[in-house]
Amino acid sequence: MRQVMEPYTASKLKVLQRNVLKDFVHIAGPLGVTHFLMFSATSEFTNLKMAKVPHGPTLTFHITQFALSSDVVNSLRKPVADSLQYLAPPLVVLNNFSPDLLPHKLMTTFFQNLFPSINIHTVKLAEIRRCVLFSFDSENGLIHFRHYNIKIAPVGVSKAVKKLAKSKLPDLSKYKDISDFVLRGNVSESEFEDEDSKVTLPQDVPGRGNVKSEQSSVRLTELGPRMSLQLIKIEDGFCEGEVLHHEFSKPISSPGGVFIWPWFTFFLYSL
């Protein structure tokens, strides 16, 4: 999760077992920390708290399912190796939240404020290399979290032509003519692309063929981690205060005698 919040996060923060939440609250102001994301685990549950420093609100989620980034990457046939993708914050995508429901309003506002805002008139598309998706499933009431790499590729260009466009030329010794290389079973990759993924670029984007006013295809590759979250409650303050929303009519108390592991905490720094 720390990689998701890059570059405005304490990537090298080490949490000791003797540390308590107050330790991090005391240094939040001088360091310009704006949000805490805190994971806790019992023998039965894994939970996530998202809190705004210093006065709240605080959102508490039960993590019903999750997959680590390493698991997601290992499941891919072609993992993404982009060393520049974590130099800028991700784009935030919110899906299927209702503006008429108070919990949804509070969640969408909180999720948007986790990341720096984007000015659509001045943003440079070359810097947007990742996106974070929060999608609400109305059937089971879960929020699905996903993290993707964004790649822009020109439309209508075959694999063979792409190889020729690279600085290092492919081995053509087994072909009588260059047309054999281009036409020999090398169909356009765009033939298998969804029409909805094609966009007209408003500005030039890194990559051969990604030119302003030309059509390109947007491709997403999952980076992980992956989570399914169930909202439990929303508190007005920082881990305390008036309960603005509770998923259950009566709060469920934790089972007695269950050992709770120390908080695993990381920070998001303000700009």
Contacts in CASP RR format, 6 or more apart in sequence:
PFRMAT RR
TARGET T0000
AUTHOR 0000-0000-0000
METHOD contacts of the structure
MODEL  1
MRQVMEPYTASKLKVLQRNVLKDFVHIAGPLGVTHFLMFSATSEFTNLKM
AKVPHGPTLTFHITQFALSSDVVNSLRKPVADSLQYLAPPLVVLNNFSPD
LLPHKLMTTFFQNLFPSINIHTVKLAEIRRCVLFSFDSENGLIHFRHYNI
KIAPVGVSKAVKKLAKSKLPDLSKYKDISDFVLRGNVSESEFEDEDSKVT
LPQDVPGRGNVKSEQSSVRLTELGPRMSLQLIKIEDGFCEGEVLHHEFSK
PISSPGGVFIWPWFTFFLYSL
1 37 0 8 1.000
1 39 0 8 1.000
1 225 0 8 1.000
1 266 0 8 1.000
2 9 0 8 1.000
2 10 0 8 1.000
2 11 0 8 1.000
2 266 0 8 1.000
3 11 0 8 1.000
3 69 0 8 1.000
3 86 0 8 1.000
3 223 0 8 1.000
4 90 0 8 1.000
4 132 0 8 1.000
4 147 0 8 1.000
4 224 0 8 1.000
4 225 0 8 1.000
5 37 0 8 1.000
5 89 0 8 1.000
5 114 0 8 1.000
5 115 0 8 1.000
5 266 0 8 1.000
5 268 0 8 1.000
6 86 0 8 1.000
6 87 0 8 1.000
6 89 0 8 1.000
7 86 0 8 1.000
7 87 0 8 1.000
7 88 0 8 1.000
7 89 0 8 1.000
8 89 0 8 1.000
8 116 0 8 1.000
8 268 0 8 1.000
8 269 0 8 1.000
8 270 0 8 1.000
8 271 0 8 1.000
9 266 0 8 1.000
9 267 0 8 1.000
9 268 0 8 1.000
9 269 0 8 1.000
10 266 0 8 1.000
10 267 0 8 1.000
10 269 0 8 1.000
13 265 0 8 1.000
13 266 0 8 1.000
13 267 0 8 1.000
15 262 0 8 1.000
15 263 0 8 1.000
15 264 0 8 1.000
15 265 0 8 1.000
17 262 0 8 1.000
19 262 0 8 1.000
19 263 0 8 1.000
21 38 0 8 1.000
21 239 0 8 1.000
21 263 0 8 1.000
21 265 0 8 1.000
24 33 0 8 1.000
24 36 0 8 1.000
24 265 0 8 1.000
24 267 0 8 1.000
25 53 0 8 1.000
25 54 0 8 1.000
25 238 0 8 1.000
27 33 0 8 1.000
28 36 0 8 1.000
28 53 0 8 1.000
28 54 0 8 1.000
28 267 0 8 1.000
29 53 0 8 1.000
29 54 0 8 1.000
31 267 0 8 1.000
31 269 0 8 1.000
32 269 0 8 1.000
32 270 0 8 1.000
33 53 0 8 1.000
33 267 0 8 1.000
33 268 0 8 1.000
33 269 0 8 1.000
33 270 0 8 1.000
34 52 0 8 1.000
34 53 0 8 1.000
34 113 0 8 1.000
34 268 0 8 1.000
34 269 0 8 1.000
34 270 0 8 1.000
35 50 0 8 1.000
35 51 0 8 1.000
35 52 0 8 1.000
35 53 0 8 1.000
35 113 0 8 1.000
35 114 0 8 1.000
35 267 0 8 1.000
35 268 0 8 1.000
36 49 0 8 1.000
36 50 0 8 1.000
36 51 0 8 1.000
36 53 0 8 1.000
36 265 0 8 1.000
36 267 0 8 1.000
37 48 0 8 1.000
37 49 0 8 1.000
37 50 0 8 1.000
37 265 0 8 1.000
37 266 0 8 1.000
37 268 0 8 1.000
38 48 0 8 1.000
38 49 0 8 1.000
38 50 0 8 1.000
38 51 0 8 1.000
38 263 0 8 1.000
38 264 0 8 1.000
38 265 0 8 1.000
39 46 0 8 1.000
39 47 0 8 1.000
39 48 0 8 1.000
39 263 0 8 1.000
39 264 0 8 1.000
39 265 0 8 1.000
40 46 0 8 1.000
40 47 0 8 1.000
40 49 0 8 1.000
40 260 0 8 1.000
40 261 0 8 1.000
40 263 0 8 1.000
40 264 0 8 1.000
41 47 0 8 1.000
41 260 0 8 1.000
41 261 0 8 1.000
42 254 0 8 1.000
42 255 0 8 1.000
42 258 0 8 1.000
42 259 0 8 1.000
42 260 0 8 1.000
42 261 0 8 1.000
43 258 0 8 1.000
43 259 0 8 1.000
44 255 0 8 1.000
44 258 0 8 1.000
45 62 0 8 1.000
45 63 0 8 1.000
46 62 0 8 1.000
46 63 0 8 1.000
46 66 0 8 1.000
47 60 0 8 1.000
47 61 0 8 1.000
47 62 0 8 1.000
47 63 0 8 1.000
47 232 0 8 1.000
48 60 0 8 1.000
48 61 0 8 1.000
48 63 0 8 1.000
48 227 0 8 1.000
48 229 0 8 1.000
49 58 0 8 1.000
49 59 0 8 1.000
49 60 0 8 1.000
49 61 0 8 1.000
49 239 0 8 1.000
50 58 0 8 1.000
50 59 0 8 1.000
50 61 0 8 1.000
50 110 0 8 1.000
50 114 0 8 1.000
51 57 0 8 1.000
51 58 0 8 1.000
51 59 0 8 1.000
51 238 0 8 1.000
51 239 0 8 1.000
52 58 0 8 1.000
52 110 0 8 1.000
52 113 0 8 1.000
52 238 0 8 1.000
53 238 0 8 1.000
54 238 0 8 1.000
55 237 0 8 1.000
55 238 0 8 1.000
56 235 0 8 1.000
56 236 0 8 1.000
56 237 0 8 1.000
56 238 0 8 1.000
57 106 0 8 1.000
57 110 0 8 1.000
57 234 0 8 1.000
57 235 0 8 1.000
57 236 0 8 1.000
57 237 0 8 1.000
57 244 0 8 1.000
58 234 0 8 1.000
58 235 0 8 1.000
58 237 0 8 1.000
58 238 0 8 1.000
58 239 0 8 1.000
58 240 0 8 1.000
59 106 0 8 1.000
59 107 0 8 1.000
59 110 0 8 1.000
59 231 0 8 1.000
59 233 0 8 1.000
59 234 0 8 1.000
60 231 0 8 1.000
60 232 0 8 1.000
60 233 0 8 1.000
60 234 0 8 1.000
60 235 0 8 1.000
61 143 0 8 1.000
61 229 0 8 1.000
61 230 0 8 1.000
61 231 0 8 1.000
61 232 0 8 1.000
62 229 0 8 1.000
62 230 0 8 1.000
62 232 0 8 1.000
63 227 0 8 1.000
63 228 0 8 1.000
63 229 0 8 1.000
63 230 0 8 1.000
64 142 0 8 1.000
64 228 0 8 1.000
64 229 0 8 1.000
64 230 0 8 1.000
65 226 0 8 1.000
65 227 0 8 1.000
65 228 0 8 1.000
66 225 0 8 1.000
66 226 0 8 1.000
66 227 0 8 1.000
66 228 0 8 1.000
67 224 0 8 1.000
67 225 0 8 1.000
67 226 0 8 1.000
67 227 0 8 1.000
68 224 0 8 1.000
68 225 0 8 1.000
69 147 0 8 1.000
69 223 0 8 1.000
69 224 0 8 1.000
69 225 0 8 1.000
72 222 0 8 1.000
72 223 0 8 1.000
72 224 0 8 1.000
72 225 0 8 1.000
72 226 0 8 1.000
73 79 0 8 1.000
73 223 0 8 1.000
73 224 0 8 1.000
76 221 0 8 1.000
76 222 0 8 1.000
78 221 0 8 1.000
79 221 0 8 1.000
80 149 0 8 1.000
80 151 0 8 1.000
80 221 0 8 1.000
80 223 0 8 1.000
82 129 0 8 1.000
82 149 0 8 1.000
84 129 0 8 1.000
85 129 0 8 1.000
85 130 0 8 1.000
85 149 0 8 1.000
86 130 0 8 1.000
87 127 0 8 1.000
87 129 0 8 1.000
88 127 0 8 1.000
88 128 0 8 1.000
88 129 0 8 1.000
88 130 0 8 1.000
89 115 0 8 1.000
89 116 0 8 1.000
90 115 0 8 1.000
90 128 0 8 1.000
90 130 0 8 1.000
90 131 0 8 1.000
90 132 0 8 1.000
90 147 0 8 1.000
91 118 0 8 1.000
91 128 0 8 1.000
91 130 0 8 1.000
91 131 0 8 1.000
91 132 0 8 1.000
91 150 0 8 1.000
92 111 0 8 1.000
92 112 0 8 1.000
92 114 0 8 1.000
92 115 0 8 1.000
92 131 0 8 1.000
92 132 0 8 1.000
92 134 0 8 1.000
93 131 0 8 1.000
93 132 0 8 1.000
93 133 0 8 1.000
93 134 0 8 1.000
94 108 0 8 1.000
94 111 0 8 1.000
94 112 0 8 1.000
94 134 0 8 1.000
94 135 0 8 1.000
95 133 0 8 1.000
95 134 0 8 1.000
95 135 0 8 1.000
95 136 0 8 1.000
96 135 0 8 1.000
96 136 0 8 1.000
96 137 0 8 1.000
96 138 0 8 1.000
97 104 0 8 1.000
97 107 0 8 1.000
97 108 0 8 1.000
97 134 0 8 1.000
97 136 0 8 1.000
98 104 0 8 1.000
98 136 0 8 1.000
99 105 0 8 1.000
99 108 0 8 1.000
102 244 0 8 1.000
102 245 0 8 1.000
103 231 0 8 1.000
103 234 0 8 1.000
103 245 0 8 1.000
104 136 0 8 1.000
106 234 0 8 1.000
106 244 0 8 1.000
106 245 0 8 1.000
107 134 0 8 1.000
107 143 0 8 1.000
107 231 0 8 1.000
107 234 0 8 1.000
108 134 0 8 1.000
111 134 0 8 1.000
114 268 0 8 1.000
115 132 0 8 1.000
115 268 0 8 1.000
116 271 0 8 1.000
124 203 0 8 1.000
125 152 0 8 1.000
125 201 0 8 1.000
125 202 0 8 1.000
125 203 0 8 1.000
125 205 0 8 1.000
126 204 0 8 1.000
126 205 0 8 1.000
126 206 0 8 1.000
128 150 0 8 1.000
129 149 0 8 1.000
129 150 0 8 1.000
130 147 0 8 1.000
130 148 0 8 1.000
130 149 0 8 1.000
130 150 0 8 1.000
130 223 0 8 1.000
131 147 0 8 1.000
131 148 0 8 1.000
131 150 0 8 1.000
131 220 0 8 1.000
132 145 0 8 1.000
132 146 0 8 1.000
132 147 0 8 1.000
132 148 0 8 1.000
133 144 0 8 1.000
133 145 0 8 1.000
133 146 0 8 1.000
133 147 0 8 1.000
133 148 0 8 1.000
134 143 0 8 1.000
134 144 0 8 1.000
134 145 0 8 1.000
135 143 0 8 1.000
135 144 0 8 1.000
135 146 0 8 1.000
136 142 0 8 1.000
136 143 0 8 1.000
136 144 0 8 1.000
137 143 0 8 1.000
137 144 0 8 1.000
141 230 0 8 1.000
142 228 0 8 1.000
142 229 0 8 1.000
142 230 0 8 1.000
143 228 0 8 1.000
143 229 0 8 1.000
143 230 0 8 1.000
143 231 0 8 1.000
144 226 0 8 1.000
144 227 0 8 1.000
144 228 0 8 1.000
144 229 0 8 1.000
145 225 0 8 1.000
145 226 0 8 1.000
145 227 0 8 1.000
145 228 0 8 1.000
145 229 0 8 1.000
146 222 0 8 1.000
146 224 0 8 1.000
146 226 0 8 1.000
147 222 0 8 1.000
147 223 0 8 1.000
147 224 0 8 1.000
147 225 0 8 1.000
147 226 0 8 1.000
148 220 0 8 1.000
148 221 0 8 1.000
148 222 0 8 1.000
148 223 0 8 1.000
149 220 0 8 1.000
149 221 0 8 1.000
149 222 0 8 1.000
149 223 0 8 1.000
150 218 0 8 1.000
150 219 0 8 1.000
150 220 0 8 1.000
151 218 0 8 1.000
151 219 0 8 1.000
151 220 0 8 1.000
151 221 0 8 1.000
152 201 0 8 1.000
152 205 0 8 1.000
152 207 0 8 1.000
152 210 0 8 1.000
152 216 0 8 1.000
152 217 0 8 1.000
152 218 0 8 1.000
152 219 0 8 1.000
153 189 0 8 1.000
153 210 0 8 1.000
153 216 0 8 1.000
153 217 0 8 1.000
153 219 0 8 1.000
154 208 0 8 1.000
154 209 0 8 1.000
154 210 0 8 1.000
154 214 0 8 1.000
154 215 0 8 1.000
154 216 0 8 1.000
154 217 0 8 1.000
155 190 0 8 1.000
155 193 0 8 1.000
155 198 0 8 1.000
155 215 0 8 1.000
155 216 0 8 1.000
155 217 0 8 1.000
156 188 0 8 1.000
156 189 0 8 1.000
156 190 0 8 1.000
156 191 0 8 1.000
157 165 0 8 1.000
157 188 0 8 1.000
157 189 0 8 1.000
157 190 0 8 1.000
157 209 0 8 1.000
158 182 0 8 1.000
158 186 0 8 1.000
158 187 0 8 1.000
158 188 0 8 1.000
158 189 0 8 1.000
159 186 0 8 1.000
159 189 0 8 1.000
160 181 0 8 1.000
160 182 0 8 1.000
160 183 0 8 1.000
160 184 0 8 1.000
160 186 0 8 1.000
161 182 0 8 1.000
161 186 0 8 1.000
162 208 0 8 1.000
163 169 0 8 1.000
163 170 0 8 1.000
164 170 0 8 1.000
164 181 0 8 1.000
164 182 0 8 1.000
165 208 0 8 1.000
165 209 0 8 1.000
166 208 0 8 1.000
170 181 0 8 1.000
172 178 0 8 1.000
172 181 0 8 1.000
175 181 0 8 1.000
175 184 0 8 1.000
190 198 0 8 1.000
190 217 0 8 1.000
193 217 0 8 1.000
197 217 0 8 1.000
197 218 0 8 1.000
197 219 0 8 1.000
198 215 0 8 1.000
198 216 0 8 1.000
198 217 0 8 1.000
198 218 0 8 1.000
199 215 0 8 1.000
199 216 0 8 1.000
199 217 0 8 1.000
199 218 0 8 1.000
200 213 0 8 1.000
200 214 0 8 1.000
200 215 0 8 1.000
200 216 0 8 1.000
201 210 0 8 1.000
201 211 0 8 1.000
201 212 0 8 1.000
201 213 0 8 1.000
201 214 0 8 1.000
201 215 0 8 1.000
201 216 0 8 1.000
202 212 0 8 1.000
202 213 0 8 1.000
203 212 0 8 1.000
204 210 0 8 1.000
204 211 0 8 1.000
204 212 0 8 1.000
205 216 0 8 1.000
209 216 0 8 1.000
210 216 0 8 1.000
230 247 0 8 1.000
231 245 0 8 1.000
231 247 0 8 1.000
232 246 0 8 1.000
232 247 0 8 1.000
232 248 0 8 1.000
233 243 0 8 1.000
233 245 0 8 1.000
233 246 0 8 1.000
233 247 0 8 1.000
233 251 0 8 1.000
234 243 0 8 1.000
234 244 0 8 1.000
234 245 0 8 1.000
234 246 0 8 1.000
235 241 0 8 1.000
235 242 0 8 1.000
235 243 0 8 1.000
235 244 0 8 1.000
236 242 0 8 1.000
236 243 0 8 1.000
236 244 0 8 1.000
243 251 0 8 1.000
254 260 0 8 1.000
END
